[in-house]
Amino acid sequence: MKEAVHIGRNPSSKPDLQQLVHEVALGDQEAFAAVYDAVAHSVLGVVRAVLRDQAQSEEVTQDVLVEVWRTAPRYRPERGTAINWILTLAHRRAVDRVRSVEAAAARDTKAALLDRTPAYDEVTEQVETRLEREQVRRCLRTLTDLQRQAVTLAYYRGLTYRQVAEALTLPLGTVKTRLRDGLIRLRDCLGVTA
């Protein structure tokens, strides 16, 4: 029987990544260097597939490998292989970067739109408010005395229907009718459409 011919590294010399990650968890820098050499290319490939930008991919790859160094004690072999754990970290970090870039772009767009909104014109606002107030006063003058009193007590002084009835010494039903009739006349005078 013929023996298989291997070009390059001997397959048996492939590092035990799971054991190396365990040693990294104990702070072994040489083990980390071996993990780095073993997975850096694969991590870059996963990140590059998500980000498509070489510079960002390299940056995220570095972040992932630093995360491997910091979080190696959290690796649980019973949950999966070391390479799958590392590549999952890489994929998550790459997706986070995409979301971060998209969120920053959305913030920039929103900020640009806010910069283009016209400045608040205080004088115009004051004039419009004064004109509206004058129109309401004019329309209030078109109400009967009882309607005007009821509307003024209810809407300018904040009294309830019952309190308005007590203040005007009128039955509650009469006050409600006067208020309804007065509000209808105000609406028509102001040109408000429902």
Beta strands, then each sheet from edge to edge (+ up, - down):
end
